[in-house]
Amino acid sequence: MALSTNDILTRCLQELRVPSSSLVSDQALRVLAIINEVYRDIMAKYTWYWLVKRQQFNTLPKHTSGNITMRDSSFAATLSLAANSLVGRKLVVSNASDSGAVYRIATHASSSTNLFLDLAYTGPTAASVSYNIYQDEYSLATDCGRVLFMRQFGYARKLQMISPEEMVQIKSIDLSEGKPTVAALMDFSTSGDPTTSRQVWLHPYPDGPYRIELWYKQSGNAELSGTARPLIPDEYSQILIYGTLARAYPIVHSDLERGAYFTQLFNDVLNLMVAQQREYEGQPAIQPEDTHRGFYTRRRRGAHQSLGDAFFGRLPYDP
C-alpha cells in the first residue's frame, strides 16, 4: 500500500520516540517541515523519470476577416466584422510611420467589433485596411517546472528552444507566418506573477492550427500534509523517512551518531534511484573528434618517427 504523508510522519515520530497521538503537535509539525524540506531537495536533484509529463496543444489560426480601422495615437481600433475574444493576440497592420510594429490586444469582448490595444497606435489614421491577428503565445500546464523538449509534426528535428533575447530579436525584424520552428519560454500567464503558468512564445507566427507536443518535468505538489502522496514511486518512499531522520535526530535529540546512520541509509537509497534513472536515460555515446588524425597521418607517410623524434607523444591540441 502506498504511503501517505501521515504514514511517513507517523513512522518518523515513532522512530524519534515522539508521541504520535496528535499529528498537529508542535513536535509533529517540526518533523513535517523537515519531511517537506527533504522532499523538495530530492525533487530538485534530477529530472526524475517519474516526473516527466506530456502536454499537447493546437495553435490557433490567424484572424483576418474583413478590415480594420486604426486611429492615430488611439488605443481603440474597429473591426468591420465581429469576432470571438482576441485578448492577448498580436495585431499586425500596415504602418508607414513605425514599420514592423506589432500590437498586443489588451481588451476585446466576444462578438464585438471594438478592441483596445495595450498602447496607442503609432501610425497615421487608416480606414478599412487589411490586417492579421495571430496567437503566438500559449500557456503551459500549471505544474510545468521545466520544459525538456518540444516537437511539431512534419519536421525531423524537434522544435528548437531559444532564449527570450533571441526570440525578441527575431520578432523585431521578422513578420513571417507558418508552422512554428522555434520556441522560447517567456513570462507567465499573468505577467510577472510566477505563481501562474509559464508562457511559450512561438515563431513564425502560426497562421493555422498546428499540433505541438512537449515533455516537461512536473513541479512537486504543494506542501505535503495529511493523506497527500509524495510524487515519488512507493518503492523509494522510505527515502523520505531516512532523510527526515538524518536531519531530525541531531535537531530533536542532539544525536549525531543516529543522524549519520540514517544519512548513510538515505544515500544508499538515493544511489539506487540514480542508478535506475541512468537506465531510463540510457548511456550516452562519447565519440572524440577525429580532427587530429590527419596531423599524424601526414607525417607518418613521410618517414618513420623514432622515440626521440620531436613529434613523439605530442597531444592533438599542441601546436
SULVEN-V900117 format. One record per pair of residues at least 12 apart in sequence whose ideal C-beta (glycine too) atoms are under 10 Angstrom apart, sorted by the first residue. I is the first residue (numbers start at 1). J is the second residue. D is the distance in whole Angstrom. If there is no record, write none. Layout:
i->[I | I]
j->[J | J]
d->[D | D]
//
This chain:
i->[1 | 2 | 2 | 2 | 2 | 2 | 2 | 3 | 3 | 3 | 3 | 3 | 3 | 3 | 3 | 4 | 4 | 4 | 4 | 4 | 4 | 4 | 4 | 5 | 5 | 5 | 5 | 5 | 5 | 5 | 5 | 5 | 5 | 5 | 5 | 5 | 5 | 5 | 6 | 6 | 6 | 6 | 6 | 6 | 6 | 6 | 6 | 7 | 7 | 7 | 7 | 8 | 8 | 8 | 8 | 8 | 8 | 8 | 8 | 8 | 8 | 8 | 8 | 8 | 9 | 9 | 9 | 9 | 9 | 9 | 9 | 9 | 9 | 9 | 9 | 9 | 9 | 10 | 10 | 10 | 11 | 11 | 11 | 11 | 11 | 12 | 12 | 12 | 12 | 12 | 12 | 12 | 12 | 12 | 12 | 12 | 12 | 12 | 13 | 13 | 13 | 13 | 13 | 13 | 13 | 13 | 15 | 15 | 15 | 15 | 15 | 15 | 15 | 15 | 15 | 16 | 16 | 16 | 16 | 16 | 16 | 16 | 16 | 16 | 16 | 16 | 17 | 17 | 18 | 18 | 18 | 18 | 18 | 23 | 23 | 24 | 27 | 27 | 29 | 30 | 30 | 30 | 31 | 31 | 31 | 31 | 31 | 31 | 32 | 32 | 32 | 32 | 32 | 33 | 33 | 33 | 34 | 34 | 34 | 34 | 34 | 34 | 34 | 34 | 34 | 35 | 35 | 35 | 35 | 35 | 35 | 35 | 35 | 35 | 35 | 36 | 36 | 36 | 36 | 36 | 36 | 36 | 36 | 37 | 37 | 37 | 38 | 38 | 38 | 38 | 38 | 38 | 38 | 38 | 38 | 38 | 38 | 38 | 38 | 39 | 39 | 39 | 39 | 39 | 39 | 39 | 39 | 39 | 39 | 39 | 40 | 40 | 40 | 40 | 41 | 42 | 42 | 42 | 42 | 42 | 42 | 42 | 42 | 42 | 42 | 42 | 42 | 43 | 43 | 43 | 43 | 43 | 43 | 43 | 43 | 43 | 44 | 44 | 44 | 45 | 45 | 45 | 45 | 46 | 46 | 46 | 46 | 46 | 46 | 46 | 47 | 47 | 47 | 47 | 47 | 47 | 47 | 47 | 47 | 48 | 48 | 48 | 48 | 48 | 48 | 48 | 48 | 48 | 48 | 48 | 49 | 49 | 49 | 49 | 49 | 49 | 49 | 49 | 50 | 50 | 50 | 50 | 50 | 50 | 50 | 50 | 50 | 51 | 51 | 51 | 51 | 51 | 51 | 51 | 51 | 51 | 51 | 52 | 52 | 52 | 52 | 52 | 52 | 53 | 53 | 53 | 53 | 53 | 53 | 53 | 53 | 53 | 53 | 54 | 54 | 54 | 54 | 54 | 54 | 55 | 55 | 55 | 55 | 55 | 55 | 55 | 55 | 55 | 55 | 55 | 55 | 55 | 55 | 55 | 56 | 56 | 56 | 56 | 56 | 57 | 57 | 57 | 57 | 57 | 57 | 57 | 57 | 57 | 57 | 58 | 58 | 58 | 58 | 58 | 58 | 58 | 59 | 59 | 59 | 59 | 59 | 59 | 59 | 59 | 59 | 59 | 59 | 59 | 59 | 59 | 59 | 59 | 60 | 60 | 60 | 60 | 60 | 60 | 60 | 60 | 60 | 60 | 60 | 60 | 61 | 61 | 61 | 61 | 61 | 61 | 61 | 62 | 62 | 62 | 62 | 62 | 62 | 62 | 62 | 62 | 62 | 62 | 62 | 62 | 62 | 63 | 63 | 63 | 63 | 63 | 63 | 63 | 63 | 63 | 63 | 63 | 63 | 64 | 64 | 64 | 64 | 64 | 64 | 64 | 65 | 65 | 65 | 65 | 65 | 65 | 65 | 66 | 66 | 66 | 66 | 66 | 66 | 66 | 66 | 66 | 67 | 67 | 67 | 67 | 67 | 67 | 67 | 67 | 67 | 67 | 68 | 68 | 68 | 68 | 68 | 68 | 68 | 68 | 68 | 68 | 68 | 68 | 68 | 68 | 69 | 69 | 69 | 69 | 69 | 69 | 69 | 70 | 70 | 70 | 70 | 70 | 70 | 70 | 70 | 70 | 70 | 70 | 70 | 70 | 70 | 70 | 70 | 71 | 71 | 71 | 71 | 71 | 71 | 71 | 72 | 72 | 72 | 72 | 72 | 72 | 72 | 72 | 73 | 73 | 73 | 73 | 73 | 73 | 74 | 74 | 74 | 74 | 74 | 75 | 75 | 75 | 75 | 75 | 75 | 75 | 75 | 75 | 75 | 76 | 76 | 76 | 76 | 76 | 76 | 76 | 77 | 77 | 77 | 77 | 77 | 77 | 77 | 77 | 77 | 77 | 77 | 77 | 77 | 78 | 78 | 78 | 78 | 78 | 78 | 79 | 79 | 79 | 79 | 79 | 79 | 79 | 80 | 80 | 80 | 81 | 82 | 82 | 82 | 82 | 82 | 82 | 83 | 83 | 83 | 83 | 83 | 83 | 83 | 84 | 84 | 84 | 84 | 84 | 85 | 85 | 85 | 85 | 85 | 85 | 85 | 85 | 86 | 86 | 86 | 86 | 86 | 86 | 86 | 86 | 86 | 87 | 87 | 87 | 87 | 87 | 87 | 87 | 87 | 87 | 88 | 88 | 88 | 88 | 88 | 88 | 88 | 88 | 88 | 88 | 88 | 88 | 89 | 89 | 89 | 89 | 89 | 89 | 89 | 89 | 89 | 89 | 89 | 89 | 90 | 90 | 90 | 90 | 90 | 90 | 90 | 90 | 90 | 90 | 90 | 90 | 90 | 91 | 91 | 91 | 91 | 91 | 91 | 91 | 91 | 91 | 91 | 92 | 92 | 92 | 92 | 92 | 92 | 92 | 92 | 93 | 93 | 93 | 93 | 93 | 93 | 93 | 93 | 94 | 94 | 94 | 94 | 94 | 95 | 95 | 95 | 95 | 95 | 95 | 96 | 96 | 96 | 97 | 97 | 97 | 97 | 98 | 98 | 98 | 98 | 99 | 100 | 100 | 100 | 100 | 100 | 101 | 101 | 101 | 101 | 101 | 101 | 102 | 102 | 102 | 102 | 102 | 102 | 102 | 103 | 103 | 103 | 103 | 103 | 103 | 103 | 103 | 103 | 103 | 104 | 104 | 104 | 104 | 105 | 105 | 105 | 106 | 106 | 108 | 115 | 132 | 132 | 132 | 132 | 133 | 134 | 134 | 134 | 134 | 134 | 134 | 134 | 135 | 135 | 135 | 136 | 136 | 136 | 136 | 136 | 136 | 136 | 136 | 136 | 136 | 136 | 136 | 137 | 137 | 137 | 137 | 137 | 137 | 137 | 138 | 138 | 138 | 138 | 138 | 138 | 138 | 138 | 138 | 138 | 139 | 139 | 139 | 139 | 139 | 139 | 139 | 140 | 140 | 140 | 140 | 140 | 140 | 140 | 140 | 140 | 141 | 141 | 141 | 141 | 141 | 141 | 142 | 142 | 142 | 142 | 142 | 142 | 142 | 143 | 143 | 143 | 143 | 143 | 143 | 143 | 143 | 144 | 144 | 144 | 144 | 144 | 144 | 144 | 144 | 144 | 145 | 145 | 145 | 145 | 145 | 145 | 146 | 146 | 146 | 146 | 146 | 146 | 147 | 147 | 147 | 147 | 147 | 147 | 147 | 147 | 147 | 147 | 148 | 148 | 148 | 148 | 148 | 149 | 149 | 149 | 149 | 149 | 149 | 150 | 150 | 150 | 150 | 150 | 150 | 150 | 150 | 150 | 150 | 151 | 151 | 151 | 151 | 151 | 152 | 152 | 152 | 152 | 152 | 152 | 152 | 152 | 152 | 152 | 152 | 153 | 153 | 153 | 153 | 153 | 154 | 154 | 154 | 155 | 155 | 155 | 157 | 158 | 158 | 158 | 158 | 159 | 159 | 159 | 159 | 159 | 159 | 159 | 159 | 159 | 159 | 160 | 160 | 160 | 160 | 160 | 160 | 161 | 161 | 161 | 161 | 161 | 161 | 162 | 162 | 162 | 162 | 162 | 162 | 163 | 163 | 163 | 164 | 164 | 164 | 164 | 164 | 165 | 165 | 166 | 166 | 166 | 167 | 167 | 167 | 167 | 167 | 167 | 167 | 167 | 168 | 168 | 168 | 170 | 170 | 170 | 170 | 170 | 171 | 171 | 171 | 171 | 171 | 174 | 174 | 174 | 175 | 175 | 175 | 176 | 176 | 176 | 176 | 177 | 177 | 177 | 177 | 177 | 177 | 178 | 178 | 178 | 178 | 178 | 178 | 178 | 179 | 179 | 179 | 179 | 179 | 179 | 179 | 179 | 180 | 180 | 180 | 180 | 180 | 180 | 180 | 180 | 180 | 181 | 181 | 181 | 182 | 182 | 182 | 182 | 183 | 183 | 183 | 183 | 183 | 183 | 184 | 184 | 184 | 184 | 184 | 185 | 185 | 185 | 185 | 186 | 186 | 186 | 186 | 187 | 187 | 187 | 198 | 200 | 200 | 218 | 219 | 220 | 224 | 232 | 233 | 233 | 235 | 235 | 235 | 235 | 236 | 236 | 236 | 236 | 236 | 237 | 238 | 238 | 238 | 239 | 239 | 239 | 239 | 239 | 239 | 239 | 239 | 240 | 240 | 241 | 241 | 241 | 241 | 242 | 242 | 242 | 242 | 242 | 242 | 242 | 242 | 242 | 242 | 243 | 243 | 243 | 243 | 243 | 243 | 243 | 244 | 244 | 245 | 245 | 245 | 245 | 245 | 245 | 245 | 246 | 246 | 246 | 246 | 246 | 246 | 246 | 246 | 246 | 246 | 247 | 247 | 247 | 247 | 248 | 249 | 249 | 249 | 250 | 288 | 289 | 290 | 291 | 291 | 292 | 292 | 292 | 292 | 292 | 293 | 295 | 295 | 295 | 295 | 296 | 296 | 296 | 299 | 299]
j->[234 | 229 | 230 | 232 | 233 | 234 | 237 | 229 | 230 | 232 | 234 | 237 | 238 | 240 | 241 | 224 | 225 | 226 | 227 | 228 | 229 | 230 | 237 | 23 | 32 | 35 | 36 | 39 | 221 | 223 | 224 | 225 | 226 | 227 | 228 | 229 | 230 | 240 | 20 | 23 | 28 | 32 | 224 | 225 | 226 | 227 | 228 | 227 | 229 | 237 | 241 | 31 | 32 | 35 | 38 | 39 | 224 | 229 | 230 | 237 | 238 | 240 | 241 | 244 | 23 | 28 | 29 | 31 | 32 | 34 | 35 | 224 | 225 | 226 | 240 | 241 | 244 | 23 | 28 | 31 | 238 | 240 | 241 | 244 | 245 | 28 | 31 | 32 | 34 | 35 | 240 | 241 | 242 | 243 | 244 | 245 | 248 | 252 | 25 | 27 | 28 | 31 | 32 | 244 | 248 | 252 | 31 | 241 | 242 | 244 | 245 | 248 | 249 | 258 | 262 | 28 | 31 | 244 | 245 | 248 | 249 | 251 | 252 | 253 | 255 | 258 | 252 | 253 | 30 | 31 | 248 | 252 | 253 | 225 | 226 | 225 | 248 | 252 | 225 | 248 | 251 | 252 | 244 | 245 | 247 | 248 | 251 | 252 | 223 | 224 | 225 | 226 | 244 | 223 | 244 | 248 | 240 | 243 | 244 | 245 | 246 | 247 | 248 | 251 | 252 | 223 | 224 | 225 | 230 | 240 | 241 | 243 | 244 | 247 | 248 | 220 | 222 | 223 | 224 | 225 | 230 | 240 | 244 | 243 | 244 | 247 | 224 | 230 | 239 | 240 | 241 | 242 | 243 | 244 | 245 | 246 | 247 | 248 | 266 | 220 | 221 | 223 | 224 | 230 | 231 | 232 | 239 | 240 | 243 | 244 | 219 | 220 | 223 | 224 | 243 | 220 | 230 | 231 | 232 | 236 | 239 | 240 | 243 | 266 | 269 | 270 | 273 | 145 | 217 | 218 | 219 | 220 | 221 | 230 | 231 | 232 | 145 | 219 | 220 | 270 | 273 | 274 | 277 | 217 | 270 | 273 | 274 | 277 | 278 | 281 | 145 | 146 | 148 | 215 | 216 | 217 | 277 | 280 | 281 | 217 | 218 | 231 | 232 | 233 | 236 | 273 | 274 | 276 | 277 | 280 | 217 | 233 | 273 | 276 | 277 | 279 | 280 | 281 | 218 | 231 | 232 | 233 | 236 | 273 | 276 | 277 | 280 | 143 | 145 | 146 | 216 | 217 | 218 | 219 | 220 | 231 | 232 | 148 | 215 | 216 | 217 | 218 | 280 | 141 | 143 | 144 | 145 | 148 | 214 | 215 | 216 | 217 | 218 | 141 | 148 | 213 | 214 | 215 | 216 | 138 | 139 | 140 | 141 | 143 | 144 | 147 | 150 | 200 | 212 | 213 | 214 | 215 | 216 | 218 | 151 | 211 | 212 | 213 | 214 | 138 | 139 | 140 | 141 | 200 | 210 | 211 | 212 | 213 | 214 | 138 | 206 | 208 | 209 | 210 | 211 | 212 | 134 | 135 | 136 | 138 | 152 | 179 | 180 | 202 | 205 | 206 | 207 | 208 | 209 | 210 | 211 | 212 | 86 | 89 | 133 | 134 | 135 | 136 | 138 | 206 | 207 | 208 | 209 | 210 | 134 | 135 | 206 | 207 | 208 | 209 | 210 | 89 | 90 | 92 | 131 | 132 | 133 | 134 | 135 | 136 | 177 | 205 | 206 | 207 | 208 | 79 | 81 | 83 | 84 | 86 | 89 | 91 | 131 | 132 | 133 | 134 | 135 | 92 | 130 | 131 | 132 | 133 | 134 | 207 | 79 | 80 | 81 | 82 | 83 | 131 | 133 | 79 | 80 | 81 | 82 | 83 | 113 | 128 | 130 | 131 | 79 | 80 | 81 | 93 | 126 | 127 | 128 | 129 | 130 | 131 | 80 | 81 | 91 | 93 | 113 | 115 | 126 | 127 | 128 | 129 | 130 | 131 | 132 | 133 | 113 | 125 | 126 | 127 | 128 | 129 | 131 | 91 | 93 | 94 | 95 | 103 | 117 | 121 | 122 | 123 | 124 | 125 | 126 | 127 | 128 | 129 | 131 | 120 | 121 | 123 | 124 | 125 | 126 | 127 | 97 | 120 | 121 | 122 | 123 | 124 | 125 | 126 | 120 | 121 | 122 | 123 | 124 | 125 | 116 | 117 | 120 | 121 | 125 | 103 | 106 | 107 | 115 | 116 | 117 | 118 | 119 | 120 | 121 | 107 | 114 | 115 | 116 | 117 | 120 | 121 | 91 | 93 | 103 | 105 | 108 | 113 | 114 | 115 | 116 | 117 | 121 | 126 | 131 | 112 | 113 | 114 | 115 | 127 | 128 | 108 | 112 | 113 | 114 | 115 | 131 | 133 | 113 | 127 | 128 | 113 | 109 | 110 | 111 | 112 | 113 | 114 | 108 | 110 | 111 | 112 | 113 | 115 | 133 | 108 | 109 | 110 | 111 | 112 | 105 | 107 | 108 | 109 | 110 | 111 | 112 | 115 | 105 | 107 | 108 | 109 | 110 | 112 | 115 | 133 | 135 | 104 | 105 | 106 | 107 | 108 | 109 | 110 | 115 | 116 | 104 | 105 | 106 | 108 | 118 | 135 | 136 | 137 | 138 | 139 | 189 | 199 | 103 | 104 | 105 | 108 | 115 | 132 | 133 | 134 | 135 | 136 | 137 | 205 | 102 | 103 | 104 | 105 | 132 | 133 | 134 | 135 | 136 | 137 | 171 | 175 | 205 | 103 | 104 | 105 | 115 | 117 | 121 | 131 | 132 | 133 | 134 | 130 | 131 | 132 | 133 | 134 | 175 | 177 | 205 | 121 | 123 | 126 | 129 | 130 | 131 | 132 | 133 | 123 | 126 | 129 | 130 | 131 | 121 | 122 | 123 | 124 | 126 | 129 | 123 | 124 | 126 | 121 | 122 | 123 | 124 | 121 | 122 | 123 | 124 | 123 | 171 | 172 | 173 | 174 | 175 | 119 | 121 | 122 | 123 | 172 | 175 | 132 | 134 | 136 | 171 | 172 | 175 | 205 | 115 | 117 | 118 | 119 | 120 | 121 | 122 | 123 | 131 | 133 | 117 | 118 | 119 | 137 | 117 | 118 | 133 | 118 | 119 | 133 | 133 | 175 | 177 | 205 | 207 | 205 | 175 | 177 | 202 | 204 | 205 | 206 | 207 | 202 | 205 | 206 | 167 | 171 | 177 | 180 | 183 | 200 | 201 | 202 | 203 | 204 | 205 | 206 | 186 | 187 | 189 | 199 | 200 | 201 | 202 | 183 | 189 | 197 | 198 | 199 | 200 | 201 | 202 | 206 | 212 | 188 | 189 | 196 | 197 | 198 | 199 | 200 | 185 | 188 | 189 | 197 | 198 | 199 | 200 | 214 | 216 | 197 | 198 | 214 | 216 | 218 | 219 | 189 | 195 | 196 | 197 | 198 | 218 | 219 | 197 | 216 | 217 | 218 | 219 | 220 | 221 | 231 | 185 | 197 | 198 | 200 | 214 | 216 | 217 | 218 | 219 | 198 | 216 | 217 | 218 | 219 | 220 | 185 | 198 | 216 | 217 | 218 | 219 | 159 | 161 | 183 | 185 | 198 | 200 | 214 | 215 | 216 | 217 | 161 | 214 | 215 | 216 | 217 | 161 | 183 | 213 | 214 | 215 | 216 | 180 | 182 | 183 | 200 | 202 | 212 | 213 | 214 | 215 | 216 | 211 | 212 | 213 | 214 | 215 | 179 | 180 | 181 | 183 | 202 | 206 | 210 | 211 | 212 | 213 | 214 | 179 | 210 | 211 | 212 | 213 | 179 | 210 | 211 | 179 | 180 | 181 | 181 | 183 | 213 | 214 | 215 | 179 | 180 | 181 | 182 | 183 | 200 | 202 | 212 | 213 | 214 | 180 | 181 | 182 | 183 | 184 | 203 | 182 | 183 | 184 | 185 | 200 | 214 | 182 | 183 | 184 | 185 | 201 | 203 | 184 | 185 | 186 | 184 | 185 | 186 | 187 | 201 | 184 | 186 | 182 | 184 | 203 | 182 | 183 | 184 | 185 | 186 | 201 | 202 | 203 | 184 | 186 | 201 | 182 | 184 | 201 | 203 | 204 | 184 | 201 | 203 | 204 | 205 | 203 | 204 | 205 | 203 | 204 | 205 | 203 | 204 | 205 | 207 | 203 | 204 | 205 | 206 | 207 | 208 | 203 | 204 | 205 | 206 | 207 | 208 | 210 | 202 | 204 | 206 | 207 | 208 | 210 | 211 | 212 | 200 | 201 | 202 | 203 | 204 | 205 | 206 | 210 | 212 | 202 | 203 | 204 | 201 | 202 | 203 | 204 | 200 | 201 | 202 | 203 | 212 | 214 | 199 | 200 | 201 | 202 | 203 | 198 | 199 | 200 | 201 | 198 | 199 | 200 | 201 | 199 | 200 | 201 | 216 | 212 | 214 | 231 | 231 | 232 | 240 | 273 | 273 | 276 | 269 | 272 | 273 | 276 | 269 | 270 | 272 | 273 | 276 | 269 | 265 | 266 | 269 | 265 | 266 | 267 | 268 | 269 | 270 | 272 | 273 | 266 | 269 | 262 | 265 | 266 | 269 | 261 | 262 | 263 | 264 | 265 | 266 | 267 | 268 | 269 | 270 | 262 | 263 | 265 | 266 | 267 | 269 | 270 | 262 | 266 | 258 | 259 | 261 | 262 | 263 | 265 | 266 | 258 | 259 | 260 | 261 | 262 | 263 | 264 | 265 | 266 | 267 | 259 | 262 | 263 | 266 | 262 | 261 | 262 | 263 | 263 | 316 | 316 | 316 | 316 | 317 | 314 | 315 | 316 | 317 | 318 | 316 | 311 | 314 | 316 | 318 | 311 | 314 | 316 | 311 | 314]
d->[8 | 6 | 9 | 10 | 9 | 5 | 7 | 7 | 8 | 9 | 6 | 5 | 8 | 8 | 9 | 9 | 10 | 7 | 5 | 7 | 6 | 9 | 10 | 9 | 8 | 7 | 9 | 9 | 10 | 9 | 4 | 6 | 6 | 7 | 5 | 7 | 7 | 9 | 10 | 6 | 10 | 9 | 10 | 8 | 6 | 6 | 9 | 9 | 9 | 9 | 9 | 10 | 9 | 6 | 10 | 9 | 8 | 10 | 8 | 7 | 9 | 5 | 6 | 8 | 6 | 7 | 10 | 6 | 6 | 10 | 6 | 9 | 9 | 9 | 10 | 9 | 9 | 7 | 9 | 10 | 9 | 9 | 6 | 9 | 9 | 9 | 5 | 9 | 8 | 7 | 8 | 6 | 10 | 10 | 5 | 6 | 7 | 10 | 9 | 7 | 6 | 6 | 9 | 10 | 9 | 10 | 10 | 8 | 10 | 9 | 6 | 9 | 9 | 9 | 9 | 10 | 7 | 9 | 7 | 6 | 7 | 10 | 6 | 7 | 9 | 9 | 9 | 8 | 9 | 7 | 9 | 7 | 10 | 9 | 9 | 10 | 10 | 7 | 10 | 8 | 8 | 8 | 7 | 9 | 9 | 6 | 9 | 8 | 8 | 8 | 7 | 10 | 9 | 9 | 10 | 10 | 10 | 8 | 5 | 9 | 9 | 5 | 5 | 8 | 9 | 10 | 6 | 9 | 9 | 6 | 9 | 8 | 5 | 10 | 9 | 9 | 9 | 5 | 5 | 8 | 9 | 9 | 9 | 9 | 9 | 7 | 10 | 10 | 8 | 6 | 9 | 9 | 4 | 5 | 10 | 8 | 7 | 10 | 8 | 7 | 9 | 9 | 6 | 6 | 9 | 8 | 9 | 6 | 8 | 9 | 10 | 6 | 9 | 9 | 8 | 9 | 9 | 10 | 7 | 9 | 7 | 8 | 7 | 9 | 10 | 8 | 8 | 9 | 9 | 9 | 8 | 4 | 10 | 9 | 7 | 8 | 9 | 10 | 9 | 8 | 9 | 8 | 10 | 9 | 10 | 8 | 7 | 6 | 10 | 9 | 9 | 7 | 7 | 10 | 9 | 5 | 8 | 10 | 9 | 8 | 10 | 9 | 8 | 9 | 10 | 8 | 9 | 9 | 6 | 9 | 10 | 9 | 10 | 8 | 6 | 9 | 4 | 8 | 9 | 7 | 7 | 6 | 9 | 10 | 10 | 9 | 9 | 10 | 8 | 9 | 9 | 5 | 5 | 8 | 8 | 6 | 9 | 7 | 6 | 7 | 6 | 8 | 9 | 7 | 7 | 8 | 10 | 10 | 9 | 7 | 6 | 8 | 5 | 9 | 10 | 7 | 7 | 5 | 8 | 10 | 10 | 7 | 5 | 10 | 7 | 9 | 9 | 10 | 9 | 7 | 5 | 8 | 7 | 10 | 10 | 7 | 7 | 5 | 8 | 6 | 9 | 9 | 10 | 9 | 10 | 8 | 6 | 8 | 9 | 9 | 9 | 9 | 5 | 7 | 6 | 7 | 9 | 7 | 8 | 7 | 9 | 9 | 7 | 7 | 9 | 4 | 9 | 7 | 6 | 5 | 8 | 7 | 10 | 8 | 10 | 8 | 4 | 9 | 9 | 7 | 10 | 9 | 7 | 10 | 9 | 9 | 8 | 7 | 5 | 6 | 9 | 9 | 10 | 9 | 10 | 5 | 6 | 5 | 8 | 10 | 7 | 7 | 7 | 5 | 7 | 9 | 10 | 6 | 9 | 6 | 7 | 9 | 9 | 8 | 4 | 8 | 9 | 10 | 7 | 7 | 5 | 7 | 9 | 9 | 8 | 8 | 5 | 9 | 7 | 10 | 9 | 6 | 4 | 4 | 9 | 9 | 9 | 9 | 9 | 9 | 8 | 5 | 8 | 10 | 10 | 8 | 4 | 6 | 6 | 7 | 7 | 10 | 8 | 6 | 9 | 9 | 8 | 9 | 8 | 6 | 8 | 5 | 10 | 9 | 10 | 8 | 7 | 5 | 6 | 8 | 10 | 9 | 6 | 9 | 8 | 9 | 9 | 5 | 10 | 6 | 8 | 7 | 5 | 8 | 10 | 7 | 8 | 9 | 6 | 9 | 9 | 5 | 8 | 9 | 9 | 8 | 7 | 9 | 7 | 5 | 5 | 9 | 5 | 7 | 8 | 9 | 10 | 9 | 9 | 8 | 6 | 6 | 8 | 10 | 8 | 9 | 9 | 5 | 5 | 8 | 7 | 5 | 8 | 9 | 7 | 8 | 6 | 8 | 9 | 9 | 7 | 8 | 8 | 9 | 9 | 9 | 8 | 5 | 8 | 7 | 7 | 10 | 9 | 10 | 6 | 6 | 8 | 9 | 9 | 9 | 8 | 4 | 8 | 7 | 9 | 9 | 7 | 10 | 7 | 7 | 10 | 8 | 5 | 6 | 5 | 9 | 8 | 8 | 8 | 8 | 8 | 9 | 8 | 9 | 10 | 5 | 7 | 10 | 9 | 9 | 6 | 7 | 4 | 9 | 9 | 9 | 5 | 10 | 5 | 10 | 9 | 9 | 6 | 6 | 8 | 9 | 6 | 7 | 7 | 5 | 9 | 9 | 9 | 10 | 7 | 7 | 8 | 9 | 10 | 7 | 10 | 7 | 10 | 10 | 9 | 10 | 10 | 8 | 5 | 9 | 10 | 10 | 5 | 6 | 5 | 8 | 9 | 10 | 5 | 7 | 6 | 8 | 9 | 7 | 5 | 8 | 6 | 8 | 9 | 10 | 7 | 4 | 8 | 6 | 8 | 7 | 9 | 6 | 8 | 5 | 8 | 10 | 7 | 5 | 8 | 7 | 6 | 9 | 8 | 8 | 8 | 8 | 6 | 8 | 4 | 8 | 9 | 8 | 7 | 6 | 7 | 8 | 8 | 7 | 4 | 8 | 8 | 10 | 6 | 7 | 9 | 10 | 6 | 5 | 6 | 9 | 4 | 6 | 10 | 9 | 9 | 7 | 7 | 9 | 7 | 10 | 9 | 6 | 7 | 10 | 10 | 10 | 9 | 9 | 7 | 9 | 7 | 9 | 10 | 5 | 7 | 7 | 9 | 7 | 9 | 10 | 10 | 10 | 7 | 4 | 8 | 9 | 6 | 8 | 7 | 4 | 9 | 10 | 9 | 9 | 7 | 8 | 8 | 10 | 10 | 7 | 9 | 9 | 4 | 6 | 7 | 9 | 9 | 7 | 10 | 8 | 9 | 8 | 10 | 9 | 6 | 5 | 7 | 8 | 5 | 6 | 7 | 8 | 9 | 5 | 7 | 5 | 8 | 9 | 10 | 10 | 10 | 7 | 5 | 8 | 7 | 9 | 8 | 9 | 5 | 8 | 5 | 7 | 6 | 8 | 8 | 10 | 9 | 5 | 5 | 7 | 6 | 7 | 7 | 7 | 9 | 9 | 7 | 8 | 10 | 9 | 10 | 8 | 5 | 9 | 10 | 9 | 9 | 8 | 9 | 4 | 5 | 9 | 8 | 10 | 9 | 7 | 6 | 9 | 8 | 5 | 8 | 7 | 7 | 9 | 7 | 5 | 6 | 4 | 8 | 9 | 10 | 6 | 4 | 9 | 8 | 10 | 7 | 8 | 6 | 8 | 7 | 6 | 8 | 5 | 8 | 10 | 8 | 5 | 6 | 6 | 7 | 10 | 9 | 7 | 6 | 9 | 9 | 10 | 6 | 8 | 9 | 6 | 7 | 4 | 8 | 9 | 9 | 8 | 5 | 7 | 9 | 6 | 6 | 8 | 9 | 9 | 10 | 6 | 7 | 6 | 8 | 10 | 9 | 8 | 6 | 9 | 8 | 7 | 9 | 10 | 8 | 10 | 7 | 9 | 10 | 10 | 10 | 10 | 10 | 7 | 7 | 7 | 5 | 9 | 8 | 7 | 9 | 8 | 10 | 7 | 5 | 7 | 10 | 10 | 8 | 6 | 7 | 8 | 9 | 10 | 5 | 7 | 5 | 10 | 9 | 9 | 6 | 9 | 10 | 5 | 7 | 5 | 8 | 8 | 9 | 10 | 8 | 7 | 10 | 7 | 8 | 4 | 9 | 7 | 5 | 9 | 7 | 8 | 8 | 9 | 7 | 9 | 10 | 6 | 9 | 10 | 8 | 7 | 10 | 9 | 7 | 7 | 9 | 10 | 8 | 7 | 8 | 4 | 7 | 9 | 9 | 5 | 4 | 7 | 4 | 9 | 9 | 5 | 8 | 8 | 6 | 8 | 9 | 9 | 7 | 7 | 8 | 8 | 5 | 10 | 10 | 10 | 9 | 4 | 6 | 6 | 8 | 6 | 7 | 7 | 9 | 7 | 7 | 9 | 8 | 5 | 9 | 5 | 7 | 5 | 8 | 8 | 9 | 9 | 7 | 5 | 8 | 8 | 6 | 7 | 6 | 8 | 8 | 6 | 7 | 4 | 5 | 10 | 8 | 9 | 8 | 8 | 7 | 9 | 9 | 9 | 9 | 9 | 9 | 10 | 9 | 9 | 10 | 6 | 9 | 7 | 6 | 9 | 10 | 8 | 9 | 6 | 9 | 6 | 10 | 9 | 4 | 6 | 9 | 7 | 9 | 10 | 8 | 9 | 9 | 10 | 9 | 5 | 8 | 9 | 4 | 4 | 9 | 8 | 6 | 9 | 8 | 8 | 9 | 5 | 9 | 9 | 8 | 8 | 9 | 7 | 8 | 9 | 4 | 9 | 8 | 8 | 9 | 5 | 8 | 8 | 4 | 4 | 8 | 8 | 5 | 9 | 7 | 9 | 9 | 9 | 9 | 8 | 7 | 9 | 10 | 9 | 8 | 10 | 7 | 10 | 10 | 8 | 3 | 8 | 10 | 9 | 9 | 8 | 7 | 9 | 8 | 9 | 9 | 6 | 10]
//
